[in-house]
Amino acid sequence: MGNINLPDNVWILVSTALVFLMSIPGLSVFYGGLTRTKNILNTIMMVFVTFGIVSLLWIFYGYSLTFGPDIGGFIGNLKYAFLSGISFKDPAPSADNLYHYLFIFFQMTFAAITVALMVGAFIERMKFTAWILVSILWATVVYFPVAHWIWGGGWLSNIGTLDFAGGLVVHETSGLGALVGALILGRRREMVMLPSNLALVAIGTGLLWFGWFGFNGGSALGINETAVSAAFGTTLAALTGGLTWMFAEWILFKKPTSLGLFTGIIAGLATITPASGFVDLGASIIIGFLGGIVCFIAVVYVKNKFKYDDSLDVFGVHGVGGMLGALMTAFFAKPEIAGVKGLFYGGTELFYPQIVGLVAVGVYTIIATAIIFLIVKAIVGLRVSPDEELQGLDEIIHGERVTNEPIKF
């Protein structure tokens, strides 16, 4: 049994369920409400199917490549392929207070939601078969190696790069992957898009926020003071980010919108994620505020200036937020919380590993994603036809509609 701690296992099992809730149904409902009625089911299915495919890949070889014995700092070996040699009674090598199965289960949900996050950039125009191929290749080539670099004993962890719950591993990779994929995929033919159901977006936001307690709080890998601090700080960052975005809209555009509030909440959550286990509550509020402001600028101004079609702002919210939070860790990390010292506490040693991590993960993700999309484009093509795009993917691809009302073109 080793050092198995039953309260820790209870908390991580609950956290696993919470992260699962973030995707199924949280992320799918959030994205579904943001898209047009004729594409809701396709959007939701892309999230569900991605979660399922990546979860199976995790069992087949993903866990082993991420947390298996290190090969040159880049990737794990296949010792645990198909969970070979693992007993349900064993402690996890990376967290000996937890059952090995539970650690695998918890980390599986992180892998699955990371790939699913990218769906928001490609909705309404991407072939379903193309997305399935992209998700398989991207999880294998991007997520598993990068997660190993930072969480699995790879080269970035060895130089001291910090990422408590996924600012680099989850949000930077998915955000940059979304941006590169959207650029290669091209803009939609109907660019004016109003959300089909803001009530669904509100429900999705609440589910994502609720699930983030497991995402960040669970990353302490036990029920302890770090888990409590991370969960509390995450909530403060989320509400600060949401209010910041809403007031920015109100000041600049004279209307405080529900969509702005919801988007700002997600920006605050993404930004605090890498820092949540290293900073105090005051810093969490500041980071949430910065996330609301910087992500607002990325979505409202940068996206409009460069005219890329990241449909649901995966890069502007998750990518920008995750990278900002990883950098802010070097400023706000408090030694009393996790034994690491940021600039505001007299330490400068975090800047090098954080910047190296940001650059290395970013460059690798951009290059690998571009290659993956170009390969899939050559094999099956990426986009549906213009007529199919105008008609809507629910009926064309799945033979279904979310409503029986006639679709107007």
Contacts in CASP RR format, 6 or more apart in sequence:
PFRMAT RR
TARGET T0000
AUTHOR 0000-0000-0000
METHOD contacts of the structure
MODEL  1
MGNINLPDNVWILVSTALVFLMSIPGLSVFYGGLTRTKNILNTIMMVFVT
FGIVSLLWIFYGYSLTFGPDIGGFIGNLKYAFLSGISFKDPAPSADNLYH
YLFIFFQMTFAAITVALMVGAFIERMKFTAWILVSILWATVVYFPVAHWI
WGGGWLSNIGTLDFAGGLVVHETSGLGALVGALILGRRREMVMLPSNLAL
VAIGTGLLWFGWFGFNGGSALGINETAVSAAFGTTLAALTGGLTWMFAEW
ILFKKPTSLGLFTGIIAGLATITPASGFVDLGASIIIGFLGGIVCFIAVV
YVKNKFKYDDSLDVFGVHGVGGMLGALMTAFFAKPEIAGVKGLFYGGTEL
FYPQIVGLVAVGVYTIIATAIIFLIVKAIVGLRVSPDEELQGLDEIIHGE
RVTNEPIKF
1 89 0 8 1.000
1 91 0 8 1.000
2 91 0 8 1.000
2 96 0 8 1.000
3 91 0 8 1.000
3 96 0 8 1.000
3 97 0 8 1.000
4 91 0 8 1.000
4 96 0 8 1.000
4 97 0 8 1.000
4 98 0 8 1.000
4 99 0 8 1.000
5 97 0 8 1.000
5 98 0 8 1.000
5 222 0 8 1.000
7 222 0 8 1.000
7 223 0 8 1.000
8 97 0 8 1.000
8 98 0 8 1.000
8 221 0 8 1.000
8 222 0 8 1.000
8 223 0 8 1.000
8 224 0 8 1.000
9 97 0 8 1.000
9 98 0 8 1.000
9 99 0 8 1.000
9 102 0 8 1.000
10 223 0 8 1.000
11 218 0 8 1.000
11 222 0 8 1.000
11 223 0 8 1.000
11 227 0 8 1.000
12 98 0 8 1.000
12 102 0 8 1.000
12 103 0 8 1.000
12 106 0 8 1.000
12 218 0 8 1.000
12 221 0 8 1.000
12 222 0 8 1.000
13 102 0 8 1.000
13 105 0 8 1.000
14 214 0 8 1.000
15 106 0 8 1.000
15 213 0 8 1.000
15 214 0 8 1.000
15 215 0 8 1.000
15 217 0 8 1.000
15 218 0 8 1.000
16 102 0 8 1.000
16 105 0 8 1.000
16 106 0 8 1.000
16 109 0 8 1.000
16 214 0 8 1.000
18 210 0 8 1.000
18 211 0 8 1.000
18 212 0 8 1.000
18 213 0 8 1.000
18 214 0 8 1.000
18 215 0 8 1.000
19 106 0 8 1.000
19 109 0 8 1.000
19 110 0 8 1.000
19 113 0 8 1.000
19 211 0 8 1.000
19 214 0 8 1.000
19 215 0 8 1.000
20 109 0 8 1.000
21 207 0 8 1.000
21 210 0 8 1.000
21 211 0 8 1.000
22 109 0 8 1.000
22 113 0 8 1.000
22 207 0 8 1.000
22 208 0 8 1.000
22 211 0 8 1.000
22 212 0 8 1.000
22 215 0 8 1.000
23 47 0 8 1.000
23 51 0 8 1.000
23 109 0 8 1.000
23 112 0 8 1.000
23 113 0 8 1.000
23 116 0 8 1.000
24 47 0 8 1.000
24 48 0 8 1.000
24 51 0 8 1.000
25 204 0 8 1.000
25 207 0 8 1.000
26 203 0 8 1.000
26 204 0 8 1.000
26 206 0 8 1.000
26 207 0 8 1.000
26 208 0 8 1.000
27 47 0 8 1.000
27 113 0 8 1.000
27 116 0 8 1.000
27 117 0 8 1.000
27 204 0 8 1.000
27 208 0 8 1.000
28 43 0 8 1.000
28 44 0 8 1.000
28 47 0 8 1.000
28 48 0 8 1.000
29 44 0 8 1.000
29 200 0 8 1.000
29 201 0 8 1.000
29 203 0 8 1.000
29 204 0 8 1.000
29 207 0 8 1.000
30 200 0 8 1.000
30 201 0 8 1.000
30 203 0 8 1.000
30 204 0 8 1.000
30 205 0 8 1.000
30 207 0 8 1.000
30 208 0 8 1.000
31 43 0 8 1.000
31 44 0 8 1.000
31 47 0 8 1.000
31 119 0 8 1.000
31 120 0 8 1.000
31 123 0 8 1.000
31 312 0 8 1.000
32 40 0 8 1.000
32 43 0 8 1.000
32 44 0 8 1.000
32 196 0 8 1.000
32 197 0 8 1.000
32 200 0 8 1.000
32 201 0 8 1.000
33 40 0 8 1.000
33 195 0 8 1.000
33 196 0 8 1.000
33 197 0 8 1.000
33 198 0 8 1.000
33 200 0 8 1.000
33 201 0 8 1.000
34 195 0 8 1.000
34 196 0 8 1.000
34 201 0 8 1.000
34 312 0 8 1.000
35 43 0 8 1.000
35 123 0 8 1.000
35 124 0 8 1.000
35 193 0 8 1.000
35 195 0 8 1.000
35 196 0 8 1.000
35 311 0 8 1.000
35 312 0 8 1.000
36 124 0 8 1.000
36 193 0 8 1.000
36 194 0 8 1.000
36 196 0 8 1.000
36 392 0 8 1.000
37 196 0 8 1.000
37 402 0 8 1.000
37 403 0 8 1.000
37 407 0 8 1.000
38 391 0 8 1.000
38 392 0 8 1.000
38 393 0 8 1.000
38 394 0 8 1.000
38 395 0 8 1.000
38 401 0 8 1.000
38 407 0 8 1.000
39 123 0 8 1.000
39 124 0 8 1.000
39 392 0 8 1.000
39 393 0 8 1.000
39 394 0 8 1.000
40 196 0 8 1.000
40 197 0 8 1.000
40 394 0 8 1.000
40 402 0 8 1.000
41 394 0 8 1.000
41 398 0 8 1.000
41 400 0 8 1.000
41 401 0 8 1.000
41 402 0 8 1.000
42 123 0 8 1.000
42 124 0 8 1.000
42 128 0 8 1.000
42 392 0 8 1.000
42 393 0 8 1.000
42 394 0 8 1.000
42 397 0 8 1.000
42 398 0 8 1.000
43 119 0 8 1.000
43 120 0 8 1.000
43 123 0 8 1.000
43 124 0 8 1.000
45 128 0 8 1.000
45 398 0 8 1.000
46 116 0 8 1.000
46 119 0 8 1.000
46 122 0 8 1.000
46 123 0 8 1.000
46 128 0 8 1.000
46 131 0 8 1.000
47 116 0 8 1.000
47 119 0 8 1.000
49 132 0 8 1.000
49 135 0 8 1.000
50 112 0 8 1.000
50 115 0 8 1.000
50 116 0 8 1.000
50 119 0 8 1.000
50 131 0 8 1.000
50 135 0 8 1.000
51 112 0 8 1.000
51 113 0 8 1.000
51 116 0 8 1.000
52 112 0 8 1.000
53 132 0 8 1.000
53 135 0 8 1.000
53 136 0 8 1.000
53 139 0 8 1.000
54 111 0 8 1.000
54 112 0 8 1.000
54 114 0 8 1.000
54 115 0 8 1.000
54 116 0 8 1.000
54 135 0 8 1.000
54 139 0 8 1.000
54 143 0 8 1.000
55 108 0 8 1.000
55 109 0 8 1.000
55 111 0 8 1.000
55 112 0 8 1.000
57 111 0 8 1.000
57 136 0 8 1.000
57 139 0 8 1.000
57 140 0 8 1.000
58 104 0 8 1.000
58 107 0 8 1.000
58 108 0 8 1.000
58 111 0 8 1.000
58 112 0 8 1.000
59 82 0 8 1.000
59 83 0 8 1.000
59 104 0 8 1.000
59 108 0 8 1.000
60 81 0 8 1.000
60 82 0 8 1.000
61 78 0 8 1.000
61 81 0 8 1.000
61 82 0 8 1.000
61 140 0 8 1.000
61 144 0 8 1.000
62 111 0 8 1.000
62 139 0 8 1.000
62 140 0 8 1.000
62 144 0 8 1.000
63 80 0 8 1.000
63 83 0 8 1.000
63 104 0 8 1.000
63 107 0 8 1.000
63 108 0 8 1.000
64 76 0 8 1.000
64 77 0 8 1.000
64 78 0 8 1.000
64 79 0 8 1.000
64 80 0 8 1.000
64 81 0 8 1.000
65 75 0 8 1.000
65 76 0 8 1.000
65 77 0 8 1.000
65 78 0 8 1.000
65 140 0 8 1.000
65 144 0 8 1.000
65 145 0 8 1.000
65 148 0 8 1.000
66 76 0 8 1.000
66 107 0 8 1.000
66 111 0 8 1.000
66 144 0 8 1.000
66 147 0 8 1.000
66 148 0 8 1.000
66 151 0 8 1.000
66 152 0 8 1.000
67 76 0 8 1.000
67 80 0 8 1.000
67 93 0 8 1.000
67 94 0 8 1.000
67 107 0 8 1.000
67 148 0 8 1.000
67 151 0 8 1.000
67 152 0 8 1.000
68 76 0 8 1.000
68 77 0 8 1.000
68 79 0 8 1.000
68 80 0 8 1.000
68 148 0 8 1.000
68 152 0 8 1.000
69 76 0 8 1.000
69 77 0 8 1.000
69 79 0 8 1.000
70 76 0 8 1.000
70 77 0 8 1.000
70 148 0 8 1.000
70 152 0 8 1.000
70 153 0 8 1.000
70 154 0 8 1.000
71 77 0 8 1.000
72 154 0 8 1.000
72 155 0 8 1.000
73 148 0 8 1.000
73 149 0 8 1.000
73 153 0 8 1.000
73 154 0 8 1.000
73 155 0 8 1.000
73 158 0 8 1.000
74 145 0 8 1.000
74 148 0 8 1.000
74 149 0 8 1.000
74 154 0 8 1.000
74 155 0 8 1.000
75 144 0 8 1.000
75 145 0 8 1.000
75 148 0 8 1.000
76 148 0 8 1.000
76 152 0 8 1.000
80 86 0 8 1.000
83 104 0 8 1.000
86 100 0 8 1.000
86 101 0 8 1.000
86 104 0 8 1.000
87 100 0 8 1.000
88 99 0 8 1.000
88 100 0 8 1.000
88 101 0 8 1.000
89 99 0 8 1.000
90 99 0 8 1.000
90 100 0 8 1.000
90 101 0 8 1.000
91 97 0 8 1.000
91 98 0 8 1.000
91 99 0 8 1.000
91 100 0 8 1.000
92 98 0 8 1.000
92 99 0 8 1.000
92 100 0 8 1.000
92 102 0 8 1.000
92 103 0 8 1.000
92 104 0 8 1.000
93 100 0 8 1.000
94 103 0 8 1.000
94 151 0 8 1.000
94 152 0 8 1.000
95 103 0 8 1.000
95 221 0 8 1.000
97 221 0 8 1.000
97 222 0 8 1.000
98 106 0 8 1.000
98 221 0 8 1.000
98 222 0 8 1.000
103 221 0 8 1.000
106 218 0 8 1.000
107 147 0 8 1.000
107 151 0 8 1.000
110 147 0 8 1.000
110 166 0 8 1.000
110 169 0 8 1.000
110 170 0 8 1.000
110 215 0 8 1.000
111 139 0 8 1.000
111 143 0 8 1.000
111 144 0 8 1.000
111 147 0 8 1.000
113 170 0 8 1.000
114 139 0 8 1.000
114 143 0 8 1.000
114 169 0 8 1.000
114 170 0 8 1.000
114 173 0 8 1.000
114 174 0 8 1.000
115 135 0 8 1.000
115 138 0 8 1.000
115 139 0 8 1.000
115 143 0 8 1.000
115 174 0 8 1.000
117 170 0 8 1.000
117 171 0 8 1.000
117 174 0 8 1.000
117 175 0 8 1.000
117 178 0 8 1.000
117 314 0 8 1.000
117 318 0 8 1.000
118 138 0 8 1.000
118 174 0 8 1.000
118 175 0 8 1.000
118 177 0 8 1.000
118 178 0 8 1.000
118 181 0 8 1.000
118 314 0 8 1.000
119 131 0 8 1.000
120 178 0 8 1.000
120 310 0 8 1.000
120 311 0 8 1.000
120 312 0 8 1.000
120 314 0 8 1.000
121 175 0 8 1.000
121 177 0 8 1.000
121 178 0 8 1.000
121 179 0 8 1.000
121 181 0 8 1.000
121 182 0 8 1.000
121 309 0 8 1.000
121 310 0 8 1.000
121 311 0 8 1.000
121 312 0 8 1.000
121 314 0 8 1.000
121 315 0 8 1.000
122 131 0 8 1.000
122 178 0 8 1.000
122 181 0 8 1.000
122 182 0 8 1.000
122 185 0 8 1.000
122 311 0 8 1.000
123 311 0 8 1.000
123 312 0 8 1.000
124 188 0 8 1.000
124 190 0 8 1.000
124 193 0 8 1.000
124 311 0 8 1.000
124 389 0 8 1.000
124 392 0 8 1.000
124 393 0 8 1.000
125 185 0 8 1.000
125 186 0 8 1.000
125 188 0 8 1.000
125 189 0 8 1.000
125 383 0 8 1.000
125 384 0 8 1.000
125 389 0 8 1.000
126 185 0 8 1.000
126 382 0 8 1.000
126 383 0 8 1.000
126 384 0 8 1.000
127 380 0 8 1.000
127 381 0 8 1.000
127 382 0 8 1.000
127 383 0 8 1.000
127 384 0 8 1.000
128 393 0 8 1.000
128 397 0 8 1.000
129 380 0 8 1.000
130 376 0 8 1.000
130 377 0 8 1.000
130 380 0 8 1.000
130 381 0 8 1.000
130 382 0 8 1.000
130 383 0 8 1.000
133 376 0 8 1.000
133 379 0 8 1.000
133 380 0 8 1.000
134 372 0 8 1.000
134 373 0 8 1.000
134 376 0 8 1.000
137 372 0 8 1.000
137 375 0 8 1.000
137 376 0 8 1.000
138 177 0 8 1.000
138 368 0 8 1.000
138 369 0 8 1.000
138 372 0 8 1.000
141 368 0 8 1.000
141 372 0 8 1.000
142 173 0 8 1.000
142 177 0 8 1.000
142 364 0 8 1.000
142 365 0 8 1.000
142 368 0 8 1.000
142 369 0 8 1.000
142 372 0 8 1.000
143 169 0 8 1.000
143 173 0 8 1.000
145 364 0 8 1.000
146 168 0 8 1.000
146 169 0 8 1.000
146 173 0 8 1.000
146 361 0 8 1.000
146 364 0 8 1.000
146 365 0 8 1.000
147 169 0 8 1.000
148 154 0 8 1.000
149 155 0 8 1.000
149 156 0 8 1.000
149 157 0 8 1.000
149 161 0 8 1.000
149 360 0 8 1.000
149 361 0 8 1.000
150 156 0 8 1.000
150 157 0 8 1.000
150 161 0 8 1.000
150 163 0 8 1.000
150 168 0 8 1.000
150 169 0 8 1.000
150 357 0 8 1.000
151 157 0 8 1.000
151 163 0 8 1.000
151 169 0 8 1.000
156 353 0 8 1.000
156 356 0 8 1.000
156 357 0 8 1.000
156 360 0 8 1.000
156 361 0 8 1.000
159 352 0 8 1.000
159 353 0 8 1.000
159 356 0 8 1.000
160 353 0 8 1.000
161 168 0 8 1.000
161 353 0 8 1.000
161 354 0 8 1.000
161 356 0 8 1.000
161 357 0 8 1.000
162 274 0 8 1.000
162 278 0 8 1.000
162 326 0 8 1.000
162 329 0 8 1.000
162 333 0 8 1.000
162 340 0 8 1.000
162 350 0 8 1.000
162 353 0 8 1.000
162 354 0 8 1.000
163 169 0 8 1.000
163 274 0 8 1.000
163 326 0 8 1.000
164 216 0 8 1.000
164 219 0 8 1.000
164 230 0 8 1.000
164 273 0 8 1.000
164 274 0 8 1.000
164 275 0 8 1.000
164 276 0 8 1.000
164 277 0 8 1.000
164 278 0 8 1.000
164 329 0 8 1.000
165 215 0 8 1.000
165 216 0 8 1.000
165 217 0 8 1.000
165 218 0 8 1.000
165 219 0 8 1.000
165 230 0 8 1.000
165 273 0 8 1.000
165 274 0 8 1.000
165 276 0 8 1.000
165 277 0 8 1.000
166 219 0 8 1.000
166 273 0 8 1.000
166 274 0 8 1.000
166 322 0 8 1.000
167 270 0 8 1.000
167 273 0 8 1.000
167 274 0 8 1.000
167 321 0 8 1.000
167 322 0 8 1.000
167 323 0 8 1.000
167 325 0 8 1.000
167 326 0 8 1.000
168 274 0 8 1.000
168 322 0 8 1.000
168 323 0 8 1.000
168 326 0 8 1.000
168 357 0 8 1.000
168 358 0 8 1.000
168 361 0 8 1.000
169 361 0 8 1.000
170 273 0 8 1.000
170 318 0 8 1.000
171 270 0 8 1.000
171 273 0 8 1.000
171 274 0 8 1.000
171 318 0 8 1.000
171 319 0 8 1.000
171 321 0 8 1.000
171 322 0 8 1.000
171 323 0 8 1.000
172 319 0 8 1.000
172 322 0 8 1.000
172 323 0 8 1.000
172 326 0 8 1.000
172 358 0 8 1.000
172 361 0 8 1.000
172 362 0 8 1.000
172 365 0 8 1.000
173 361 0 8 1.000
173 362 0 8 1.000
173 365 0 8 1.000
174 314 0 8 1.000
174 318 0 8 1.000
174 319 0 8 1.000
175 314 0 8 1.000
175 315 0 8 1.000
175 316 0 8 1.000
175 318 0 8 1.000
175 319 0 8 1.000
176 315 0 8 1.000
176 319 0 8 1.000
176 362 0 8 1.000
176 365 0 8 1.000
176 366 0 8 1.000
176 369 0 8 1.000
177 315 0 8 1.000
177 365 0 8 1.000
177 366 0 8 1.000
177 369 0 8 1.000
178 310 0 8 1.000
178 314 0 8 1.000
178 315 0 8 1.000
178 318 0 8 1.000
178 319 0 8 1.000
179 308 0 8 1.000
179 310 0 8 1.000
179 314 0 8 1.000
179 315 0 8 1.000
179 319 0 8 1.000
180 365 0 8 1.000
180 366 0 8 1.000
180 369 0 8 1.000
180 370 0 8 1.000
180 373 0 8 1.000
181 369 0 8 1.000
181 370 0 8 1.000
181 373 0 8 1.000
182 308 0 8 1.000
182 309 0 8 1.000
182 310 0 8 1.000
182 311 0 8 1.000
182 315 0 8 1.000
183 308 0 8 1.000
184 370 0 8 1.000
184 373 0 8 1.000
184 374 0 8 1.000
184 377 0 8 1.000
184 382 0 8 1.000
185 309 0 8 1.000
185 373 0 8 1.000
185 382 0 8 1.000
185 383 0 8 1.000
186 309 0 8 1.000
186 383 0 8 1.000
187 307 0 8 1.000
187 308 0 8 1.000
187 309 0 8 1.000
188 309 0 8 1.000
188 311 0 8 1.000
188 389 0 8 1.000
189 386 0 8 1.000
189 389 0 8 1.000
189 390 0 8 1.000
190 389 0 8 1.000
190 390 0 8 1.000
191 309 0 8 1.000
193 311 0 8 1.000
195 201 0 8 1.000
195 259 0 8 1.000
198 258 0 8 1.000
198 259 0 8 1.000
201 258 0 8 1.000
201 259 0 8 1.000
201 262 0 8 1.000
202 258 0 8 1.000
202 262 0 8 1.000
205 262 0 8 1.000
205 265 0 8 1.000
205 266 0 8 1.000
208 266 0 8 1.000
208 269 0 8 1.000
209 235 0 8 1.000
209 238 0 8 1.000
209 265 0 8 1.000
209 269 0 8 1.000
212 234 0 8 1.000
212 238 0 8 1.000
212 269 0 8 1.000
212 273 0 8 1.000
213 231 0 8 1.000
213 234 0 8 1.000
213 235 0 8 1.000
214 231 0 8 1.000
215 234 0 8 1.000
215 273 0 8 1.000
216 230 0 8 1.000
216 231 0 8 1.000
216 234 0 8 1.000
216 272 0 8 1.000
216 273 0 8 1.000
216 276 0 8 1.000
216 277 0 8 1.000
217 226 0 8 1.000
217 227 0 8 1.000
217 230 0 8 1.000
217 231 0 8 1.000
217 234 0 8 1.000
217 276 0 8 1.000
218 227 0 8 1.000
218 230 0 8 1.000
219 230 0 8 1.000
219 276 0 8 1.000
219 277 0 8 1.000
220 226 0 8 1.000
220 227 0 8 1.000
220 230 0 8 1.000
220 277 0 8 1.000
226 277 0 8 1.000
226 337 0 8 1.000
226 338 0 8 1.000
229 276 0 8 1.000
229 277 0 8 1.000
229 280 0 8 1.000
229 281 0 8 1.000
229 337 0 8 1.000
230 276 0 8 1.000
230 277 0 8 1.000
232 281 0 8 1.000
232 284 0 8 1.000
233 272 0 8 1.000
233 276 0 8 1.000
233 279 0 8 1.000
233 281 0 8 1.000
233 284 0 8 1.000
234 269 0 8 1.000
234 272 0 8 1.000
234 273 0 8 1.000
234 276 0 8 1.000
234 284 0 8 1.000
236 281 0 8 1.000
236 282 0 8 1.000
236 284 0 8 1.000
236 285 0 8 1.000
236 288 0 8 1.000
237 268 0 8 1.000
237 269 0 8 1.000
237 271 0 8 1.000
237 272 0 8 1.000
237 276 0 8 1.000
237 284 0 8 1.000
237 285 0 8 1.000
237 287 0 8 1.000
237 288 0 8 1.000
238 265 0 8 1.000
238 268 0 8 1.000
238 269 0 8 1.000
238 272 0 8 1.000
238 288 0 8 1.000
239 265 0 8 1.000
240 268 0 8 1.000
240 284 0 8 1.000
240 285 0 8 1.000
240 288 0 8 1.000
240 289 0 8 1.000
240 292 0 8 1.000
241 264 0 8 1.000
241 265 0 8 1.000
241 267 0 8 1.000
241 268 0 8 1.000
241 271 0 8 1.000
241 288 0 8 1.000
241 289 0 8 1.000
241 291 0 8 1.000
241 292 0 8 1.000
242 260 0 8 1.000
242 261 0 8 1.000
242 262 0 8 1.000
242 263 0 8 1.000
242 264 0 8 1.000
242 265 0 8 1.000
242 267 0 8 1.000
242 268 0 8 1.000
242 292 0 8 1.000
243 261 0 8 1.000
244 264 0 8 1.000
244 288 0 8 1.000
244 289 0 8 1.000
244 291 0 8 1.000
244 292 0 8 1.000
244 293 0 8 1.000
244 296 0 8 1.000
245 260 0 8 1.000
245 261 0 8 1.000
245 263 0 8 1.000
245 264 0 8 1.000
245 265 0 8 1.000
245 267 0 8 1.000
245 292 0 8 1.000
245 295 0 8 1.000
245 296 0 8 1.000
246 256 0 8 1.000
246 257 0 8 1.000
246 260 0 8 1.000
246 261 0 8 1.000
246 264 0 8 1.000
247 256 0 8 1.000
248 292 0 8 1.000
248 293 0 8 1.000
248 296 0 8 1.000
249 255 0 8 1.000
249 256 0 8 1.000
249 257 0 8 1.000
249 260 0 8 1.000
249 296 0 8 1.000
250 256 0 8 1.000
263 295 0 8 1.000
263 299 0 8 1.000
263 313 0 8 1.000
263 317 0 8 1.000
264 291 0 8 1.000
264 292 0 8 1.000
264 295 0 8 1.000
264 296 0 8 1.000
264 317 0 8 1.000
266 317 0 8 1.000
266 318 0 8 1.000
267 288 0 8 1.000
267 291 0 8 1.000
267 292 0 8 1.000
267 295 0 8 1.000
267 296 0 8 1.000
267 317 0 8 1.000
267 321 0 8 1.000
268 287 0 8 1.000
268 288 0 8 1.000
268 291 0 8 1.000
268 292 0 8 1.000
268 295 0 8 1.000
268 321 0 8 1.000
270 291 0 8 1.000
270 295 0 8 1.000
270 317 0 8 1.000
270 318 0 8 1.000
270 319 0 8 1.000
270 321 0 8 1.000
270 322 0 8 1.000
271 287 0 8 1.000
271 288 0 8 1.000
271 290 0 8 1.000
271 291 0 8 1.000
271 292 0 8 1.000
271 294 0 8 1.000
271 295 0 8 1.000
271 321 0 8 1.000
271 322 0 8 1.000
271 324 0 8 1.000
271 325 0 8 1.000
271 328 0 8 1.000
272 279 0 8 1.000
272 284 0 8 1.000
272 287 0 8 1.000
272 288 0 8 1.000
272 325 0 8 1.000
273 322 0 8 1.000
273 325 0 8 1.000
274 322 0 8 1.000
274 325 0 8 1.000
274 326 0 8 1.000
274 329 0 8 1.000
275 283 0 8 1.000
275 284 0 8 1.000
275 287 0 8 1.000
275 325 0 8 1.000
275 326 0 8 1.000
275 328 0 8 1.000
275 329 0 8 1.000
275 332 0 8 1.000
275 333 0 8 1.000
276 284 0 8 1.000
277 337 0 8 1.000
277 338 0 8 1.000
278 329 0 8 1.000
278 332 0 8 1.000
278 333 0 8 1.000
278 334 0 8 1.000
278 337 0 8 1.000
278 338 0 8 1.000
278 340 0 8 1.000
279 287 0 8 1.000
279 328 0 8 1.000
279 329 0 8 1.000
279 332 0 8 1.000
279 333 0 8 1.000
279 334 0 8 1.000
279 337 0 8 1.000
280 332 0 8 1.000
280 334 0 8 1.000
280 337 0 8 1.000
283 328 0 8 1.000
283 332 0 8 1.000
283 334 0 8 1.000
286 332 0 8 1.000
287 324 0 8 1.000
287 325 0 8 1.000
287 328 0 8 1.000
287 332 0 8 1.000
290 324 0 8 1.000
290 328 0 8 1.000
291 320 0 8 1.000
291 321 0 8 1.000
291 324 0 8 1.000
291 325 0 8 1.000
294 320 0 8 1.000
294 321 0 8 1.000
294 324 0 8 1.000
295 316 0 8 1.000
295 317 0 8 1.000
295 320 0 8 1.000
295 321 0 8 1.000
295 324 0 8 1.000
298 313 0 8 1.000
298 315 0 8 1.000
298 316 0 8 1.000
298 317 0 8 1.000
298 320 0 8 1.000
299 313 0 8 1.000
299 316 0 8 1.000
299 317 0 8 1.000
302 316 0 8 1.000
303 310 0 8 1.000
303 313 0 8 1.000
303 316 0 8 1.000
310 316 0 8 1.000
323 358 0 8 1.000
326 354 0 8 1.000
326 357 0 8 1.000
326 358 0 8 1.000
327 354 0 8 1.000
327 355 0 8 1.000
327 358 0 8 1.000
329 342 0 8 1.000
329 350 0 8 1.000
329 354 0 8 1.000
330 342 0 8 1.000
330 343 0 8 1.000
330 350 0 8 1.000
330 351 0 8 1.000
330 354 0 8 1.000
330 355 0 8 1.000
331 342 0 8 1.000
331 343 0 8 1.000
331 344 0 8 1.000
332 342 0 8 1.000
332 344 0 8 1.000
333 339 0 8 1.000
333 340 0 8 1.000
333 341 0 8 1.000
333 342 0 8 1.000
333 345 0 8 1.000
333 350 0 8 1.000
334 341 0 8 1.000
334 342 0 8 1.000
334 345 0 8 1.000
335 341 0 8 1.000
335 342 0 8 1.000
335 345 0 8 1.000
340 350 0 8 1.000
341 347 0 8 1.000
341 349 0 8 1.000
341 350 0 8 1.000
342 348 0 8 1.000
342 350 0 8 1.000
343 350 0 8 1.000
343 351 0 8 1.000
373 382 0 8 1.000
376 382 0 8 1.000
383 389 0 8 1.000
384 393 0 8 1.000
384 396 0 8 1.000
384 397 0 8 1.000
388 396 0 8 1.000
388 397 0 8 1.000
390 409 0 8 1.000
391 407 0 8 1.000
391 409 0 8 1.000
392 407 0 8 1.000
394 400 0 8 1.000
394 401 0 8 1.000
394 402 0 8 1.000
395 401 0 8 1.000
395 407 0 8 1.000
401 407 0 8 1.000
END
